[in-house]
Amino acid sequence: MNYTRKRALLACDFCRHRKRKCDGARPRCSTCEESNADCVYKELPADRVESCSPSAVVERLTRIETLLEEQSQRLDDLVRGGGQEGFGLFSPPGTRSSILPLEVSHSPQFAGASPASAPNRSQENLLDRHLEQATFLIPYDHSTSANSLLAWPRVKALIGDYPEDYFFKLEQSLPLPPGLDLPNDNPEGSQLPAINPSNPNVLESLTRNYFSVVHPNFPLFTYQEFRQWQAYLYEHGPEDTPETAICLCVYALGCLVSPREGHVDASVQAENDDLALQFFQPALTIILRHTVWGFRPRMEICQALILASSYFAHLGRPLHSWKMAVYASEKFISLHDRLKRAGFNTDQNDNYMRVFWSCFMIECDRAAELDVPRSGIEPQADKMPLPRTMNVTENDNIIYFVAETAIRRLLNRIHCSLYAKEHTDINALAGDPAMLTNISLSKLLSLSAELNRQLEEWYHSIPGKIRPPIGTEPVANDRGKVLRIRYYAARHIIHRPFVLYVVLQQPTTPTGHPTPVGSPQPLVPLPRVVREKCQVCIDSCQTYLYNVVEMLDKRSPYLWTFSQSCMACLLVLLLSKSSPLLSSITPELQPLTAMVLPRLRRWATPGSSFEAEVKILESLTRSLSGGA
């Protein structure tokens, strides 16, 4: 009888060192009981670290970091093992050779995929050799992006043909807002705004906006540090320094966002955007001068560059945001290497870690959707400790931030393991039907099961008091909303290959031959395990859309990323709806499209990605209405 042993959130030493499942039983787990081994658990704070004390937060951060390391090793073991080794991670000895082929081979779609056949052996060995090289970095030319879904024949038939780098070219040709294209190279005089410390109410309001809405996304510095920079600015006025640029960027970002929940009127947003530009234009002048002509990297210029990146992200300008983040990453790497050579331990400086992980997050978010060059910051993630804080007022901000870096790293593994062209990319398999075999499907099932397990462990590692509920129940703040959106984004792309796999299957006769053109197409039931995986993907896409639309009502650093993911979810649901095997479990698309389109239209300036997304979804809506 097949069974799956329940995995404990934290394994005992014996199971962890031997890469075995641990059910967490006390005082002795079942594995140690069977092996007659000593069962020792690493001690952790009681009640999953719900305390708000600084020591409890440090323990929580350490726990999440340890969990990441264990997850990375776990997935590495799986992809290196391949084939039957993969089954050993999910089923007890004695069942691993039959658990998947028996279920899958009952379907004629998968007939002829016996592991005993020589061609399939060759394909499996080739796939395993590729998987051995996996490093869990986002690969170039991966097929996770929304743009890659536009290449599917069914999508093309409904909305037309689009080049594979369509959104990159759009953003590349989009001009900057007036005043930012070629900023004046003179930071003196009229280029710097007058700062009136005798009437600081406006600046104080913008500062509050920044620290309540923007700062939690990228907590680059403490409130106390900013107050020191601001006091100097009030006393001496604006100067050509990174500290002045930081203050101006904080004010600009404070203009762009609103601490109030819900929709912001378009005319009010336009006024706020204009005011933000007045602060950001001189800030960008200072930042670019120090970036290009500053020969000694400083932490403050890295922080200013990340703020500039955040400004462009709030405007929905992904390439300009990425460019600023790459500059910040390069400056950080140079500074980090120089200080290490001088004998300084930057790992103990919290600001260094905050800057590193902010660069990491921004670069990875861009590389997930656009084929952009990399700065080299991503491979450093395994060597860098997570940020920590002893400031009680920042406890939740840092825990949210660390939790988001953890899910970002898991998303990177998903891109690498499931969507790299040289690994198990389902888009690559689409060009060669002979590759659609039991072996590739078995590999897919094993990898997706392990990735989904890691996703659930990540979710349960978040402290209960800030962990967002599963589903669509209201969440108290945007940081919790973002974590839940990330959860469903990961769940969707972990299971998307199964929907694509089914879409690729041509309906067949009971003998396995293709049905003649124009004749009735009999539906061959899907294997239960494949149907269940497709159901998870479909449900995740739908729940993602319900969760994300509220975030599209306002400016945030996720504006462009979330708009792309919305389109990807709708395209996956379109493909699912087009499949006779999945249509019955796929929701109607018109209500979902109608929910997303008004939000995207708000940001659809001429020539932008948002405008293109609106046109694509409007074409999709017309096609669906015409087919009704």
N, C-alpha and C positions, 0 to 999 in steps of 0.2 A: 504493500500500500504506500502510495506517495504521500509525503507530508512535508510541511515546511516548518522548521523549528523557529519559534518566536525569537527574534534577536533583541537582546538587551541594549539599552542606549549606551551603556558603558560595559565593555567586556572585562572579564577577569584577566589577570596577567597571563595565565596558562593559555586561554583561548586567543588572546590578542597576539601573543608572540608566535602562535602556530597558525594564525589566520583562520581560526575556526569560529563557527557561530557560538554565541553564548546566550543562554536564556535568562541570565541574571539571577538565578535562584540563590537564595541565602539559606544557610551559610555556605552551601556548595552547589555549583551549577551542575546540570546533568552531564556535561562533557567531562568535568573533573571527577564526577561520581563514577562514570563508566571507566575512566582512565586511572582511577585511584590516585589522583594528583592533588596537591595542595591547591586550594581555591582562594586566591588573594585578590581583593578589589582595591584599586587606587581610591583612597579616601577623597571625598568631595564634600563641600558644604551641604548641610542638611537642607531639605525642601527645595532642591534645585536652585539654590542661591537666589532667594527672593529678597534678601536683605538689600538695603540701599547703601550700606556702609562701603567706604572705599575699598576695604579688603575684600568684601564680597564681590564687588564689581571686577576687581583684578582677577579673582578666582574664576568668575564667569568668562572673562575674556580668554584666560588661559585654557579653560575647558573648550571653548569654541575653536581656539587655535589647535588644540590637540585633536579635536574631532576632525578638523580639516586634514591634518596630517594622516590620520588613520583612514579617512575616506580616500585620499589620494593614493595611498599605498594599496588600498582595497581594489580600486579600479585599475591601477597599474597591474596588479596580479591577474586580474581578469583578462585585460586585453593582451597581456603577454602570453597567457595560457592558451586562449583561443579554444576552439573545438570542444572536446569533452571536458577539458579542464574547467571551462566556464560552468558546466552543469554541476560540477562538484561543489561550487560555491552556493548552490541553491537547492540541492537535493541530497538526501542521504546516500551513502555508498550502496551500490546494488540497484539503484533506480536511474542513475545518471545516463545510461546508454539508451533508455527508452522513453524517458519522460516527455520529450518534445516530438521526436519523429512519429511516435504512435498517434498523437493527436493530429499532427499536421498532415501526415501522409494519407489520411482518410479522404482528403479533398482532392479531386482530380486536378485542380489548379497546380497542386504541388506534386503530382504524379511524376515519376521518372527522376526523382531527386534523391535517389538512394545514395547514402554515403559510400557505398561500395563502388560506385562508378568511377572510373579513372579520371574523366574530365572534372568531375566535382571535387575529387581529391586534389587535383591540381589547383582549382580555384580556391579551395579552402587553405591550402598551404601558402598560396600567394597572398591571400588576405591576412593570414596570421603573420607573415613576414612584415607586411606593412604595419600591422597593429603593434608589433614589437618596437617600432620606432616612435610610438605615440609619446608626446611630452605634455599634453594637455594645455597647449597654447592654442589660441584661436588661429586656425589655419587660413592661409590665403586661399581665395577661390572656394571657400566653403559655401554650402547651399542652404543655409538656414534663413537667409534674408528674405524679405518680402519680394524683392526683385527677382529672386530665383524662381518663385512660384509663378511669376508672369510668363515663364517659358513653357509651362505645361500646355499640351495641345488643347485640352478642354477649356482652359482659361483663355488661350489665344482665340479660340473659336468665338468666345463671347465678347471679349473686350479689345481684341486686336493684338498686334505684334509690338513688343517693346524690347529694346536692346538690353543686354545683361547688365550694363553699367548705367542704366537710364537715370536713376536718382543721383548717382555721383555726378553725371554730366550736368544735370539740372542745377545742382548746388554749386558746381564749379563755375558755371556761367552766370550765376545770380550775383548782381552787384551788391556791394555793401550799402548800408543806409548812408545818405548824404552826410558828410562830415567825418566819416570813418574811413573812406576809401584811401585817401592820401592825407593823413593828419598832418597839420602844420608841425614842422620840426622844431619850432621855438616854443618851449614851455613857459616862457615868461609873459608878463603883461596880460593881455586880454585872453590868451589861451587858457589861463587858469582862472576858475571862478572865484569870486570874492567870498571869503568865509567870514561871516559876521558873528563872533562869539558872544556879542551882547544880546543877540536874538537867536538862540540856538534851537528854538522849538521845532522848526522844520527839520533840521539835521537830526535832532533827537528822535523825532518821529520816524525818519528814514532808518536810523540806526536800530530802533526797536523792530521795525519791519524786517530788517535784515536778520537780526539775531533770532527772531521768532519763526521766520519762514524759510530763509535761505541757508543760514548757518548750519542747521541740523543736517542738511544734505551733505555738506563738506565742512566739518568743524575744523577749520585750518588753524585757528588760534583761539585763545581764551578771550572772554569779554574784557578782562583786566588788561591784557596786552593791547587790545584795540583802544581802550580808554587812554593809555599812555600815548599812543600815536596821535589820537584825536586831540589830547591836551596840547601836544606840541604844535599841531596844526592850528589850533585856536590862538596860541600864543605868538607863533612866528609867521603864520600864513602859509599858503601852498608853496612848496619848493620842488625842485626837480629831484625827488627821491622816491624810492619804492614805497616808503611809508606813506607819503602823500598819495601815491597812486592807489594804495590799499584803501585809504579812507575814501577817496573819490569813487572807487569801485563799490564799496559798501553802500554809499549813498545812492549810486546808480541802481544797484540791485534792489535797494529798499524802495526805489520808485516803481520798479517793474512789478513788484508783488503786492498782494494785499493780505493782511492777516485775517480778513473776514472769509468765512466759508461761502462757497457757492459762486455763481456767475458774476463777473465784473462787467459792467456796461462798456460797450465798445468805445464810446466817446471818452469815457473816463480813462480807459486803458490807453487810448491814443495820447491823451494829455500827459499821463504818467510816463509813457514811452519817450515823449519829447523832452520832459524834464530829465529823465535818466540819461539821455544822449548828451545833455549839457554837462553832466558830471563825467560821463565815460569818455568823451572825446579827448579831453586833456589827460585823463588817466592813461588812455591807450598811447598817446604821444610819449609819455614818460616811460611806460612799460616797454615799448618798442625800442626806444633809445638805449635803455639799460640792457635789453635782450641782445641787441645787435652789437653795441659798442661796449658793453660791460665785460671786461676780460677776467674778472674775478667773480664767480657766481656767489650769490647771497641767498639766504633762505627767504628774505623778504621779497625778492624779485620772483622767486618760485611761487610764493603765496599770491602775489599780484597777478601773475600769469594765470593761475587757476581761477582767480576771481574773474579775469577777463574771459576765460573759457566758459565759466558759468554764465556770464552776461550773454554771450553769443548763444549758448544753449537755451537760455530763457527766450531768446528771440526766435528759436527754431532754426538756427543756422549751424548745422552739424559740422561742416568742414571747417568753418572759422573757429568753432569751439575746439575741434580736434587739433587745429594748428597751434592754438595757444597752449593746449595741454601737452603737445609734443615738445614745444619750447620749454615748458616747465619741467618735463621729464628729463630732457637733455641737461638742463641746468642742475637739476637735482642729482643726476648721476655724476656729473662733473664735481659738484660740491661734496657729495658723499665719498667719492674716491680720493679727493684731495685731503679731506679730514681723516680718512682712514690711514692714509700714508703718513699723516702727521701724528698718528697715535691716538686720535680722539675716537671714543666709542659713541657713534651717533645713535646706536640702538637704544640708548638710555634717554635720548632727547625726544620727548613726545611730539614736538612740532615736526621733526623730521619724519616720524611715522605717519602723522596726519597728512603731510604733503605727499609722501610716497603713495599711500593708499588712495588718495584723491586722484593723483595722476593715473594710477592703475585703473580705477573705476571709469574715468572719462575715456581713456584710450580703449579699453575693452568694449565699452558701450558703442563707440564709433566703429571699431573693427568688426563688431557683430553684425552691422548692417551695411557698411561700406568697405570696399577693398582699398584700405589706406595703408601707407607705409607705417612701420612700427619704430618706436624710439629705442626699444631694448628694455623698457621698464617691466614688461610683463614677465619675462623669465626670472626676474629678481624676487617675485612674490614668495617663493618657497624659502627664501633666505631672510626675509624681513619679518620682525615681530609685529604684532598688531598694536595699534595705538592704545594707550592706557590713560587713566586720569585719576587724580586724587581729589578733584574738585567735585563735591557732592552734587552741585547744581548741574553738572554735565553728565551725570551717570547715564541717564536714558539716551541722550544724544549719542554718546560713544557706543553704547550697546546696540542701538539701531544701526549705527555706521558699521560696526564690526559685523553685525548680522548681514548687512547688505554686501559687504566685501566677500563674505562667505558664499552667499548665493551667486555672486558674480563669478567666483572661481568655479563653482559647480557648473554654471552656464558655459564657461570656457571648456570644461571637460566634455559637456554635451556636444558643443560645436566640433570638437576634435574627434570624439569617439563615434559620432553618428553622421556627421555631415561633411567630413573631409573627403575630398574626391579620391584620395588614395586609400581610404579605409573602407567604411561600409556605407558610403553615400548612396542613398536610394535613387537620387537623380542620375548618378553615373550608371546604376544598374538599369535604369529605364532605357538606355540606348542598346542594351544587349539582353533580350529576354532570356537567353540561355543562363544568365547569371541568377535568375530568380529561382533559386533552389532551396531545398530544405536546409542546406548548410548555411547560406546567407541569412535565411529567416531564423535559424537557430541562434546564430551569432547575434542577430538583432534582438531576439527575445532575451538572451542572457545579458547583453549590455544594457538594455532598457530597464530590466529588472533591477540591476545593480544601481544604475543612476537614479531610479525612482526611490530605492531604499535610502540612498544618500540624501535625496531631497526631503524625505520624511524625517530623517534624523536631523537635518538642518532645522526644519520647522519646529521640532520638539526641543531643540537646544535653545530656542529663544526663551528668556524668562517669562513665566506665565503672566505677569502683570502687564507686559507690553506685547505679548504675542497676539497677533490679529486672529480672529476666529476664521475658520474655513467657511467659504461660501460668500454671501453677499450682505451679510449682517453689517450694520454701520460700524465704522472704526473711528476712534476718537480723534486721530490726527493724521496728517499726510504721511508721516514716516511709517506708521502702521499700514496705511493704504499701500504704500510703495512696496513694503515687504510682501503683502498678500498678492499684489500684482506680479511681483517677481516670481512668487511661488507658482502661480498659474501659467506664467510665461514658460518657466522651466518644465512644468508638467505637460504643457502643450507640445513643446518641441521634443521631449523625450518620447512621446507616443505618436507624433506626427508621421514618422516613417511607416507605421502600420496602415494609416489611411492611404498614404501614397502607394504602398505595396498593393493594397486591395484595388485601388484605382487602376493600377497597371495590369491587373488580371483581365484577360479577355474572356468573356463568357464562353463556356465550352459545352459540348454535348456530353452525355454520360460516358461516351467512349474516350473523351479527352480531346477530340478534334474540334477545331474552331467551327462555329455554326455558320452556315451559308449566309451570305449577305441578303438581307430582307426577310429571312425566316425568323420565327419566334426564338428568342434567346432564353433558354432555360437557366434559372438561377441555381447555382450549386451552393449549398450552405457553406458559410465560412466556418473554419475551425473555431471552436469556442474561445480559445485563448486569443486568437487574432481579433475576433469580434469585440472581446472585452477591452483589448488595448485600444481599438478604434473608438469605442465608447468613451474611454477616459480622455482621449484627445478631443473628441467632439464636445464633451462636457466642459473640458478645460478652456477651449476656445470661447464657448458661450459665456462661461463665468468670468473669464478675462475681460470680455467686452463690457459686461455689466459693471465690473469693478473700475475699469479704466476711464469710462466716459466722463466721470466727474472730474478727473485730473485734466482732461482736455478742455475744460471750461476756463482755465486760467494759465498764466505763464508759469513754467517750472523748468528745471534743467532736463526733465524727461519729455518735454513736449514733442519733439521730433521723434524720439525713440518710440514713444507710446503710439503715435499716429501710424508709424510703420508697422508696429505689431498689430494694431487694429486691422489694418489692411491684410496682413498675413493671416490672421484668424479668419477673416471673412473669405479669403481665397481658399483656405483649407476647408471651410464649411461648404463652399461652392463645389469643390472637388468631391467632397463626401456626398453632397446632395445629388451629384451627377452619377454616382455609382448605384446601380440597382441593388447592390448588396448592402449599402449603407444608408440609402435614402430614408428608410423608415425610422432610423434612429437619429436623424439629423434634423434640427429645428428649421423652421421657415426662415429664410434669409432676409426677406423684406423688412420685418420689424427691427432686426438687428442693424441692418444698413441704415434705416431711417433714424435710428438712435445715434449712430456715429456721424453721419453726414453733416448735420448742422454744426457740430463741434469743429469739424475740419474746415468748413466754409469760413468760419470766423478768422482763421489764420491764412486763408488761401490768397496770398498776395500774388500778383502776376509773375509767372515764371518760377514759382516756388514748388517744392515737393508737395506741399499741402494742396496747391491747386491741381497738381497732377493726380494726387490721391483722390480728390473730389471727382475729377473727370473719370477716373477708372471705376470708382464705385457707382457713379451715375450711369456709366455704360453697363455695369453689372446689373443695376436696378432695372434699366430698360430691357435688358435681355431676359431677366427673370419675369418681368411683367408681360413681355411679348410671348413667353412660353407658357404663361398661365392659361 
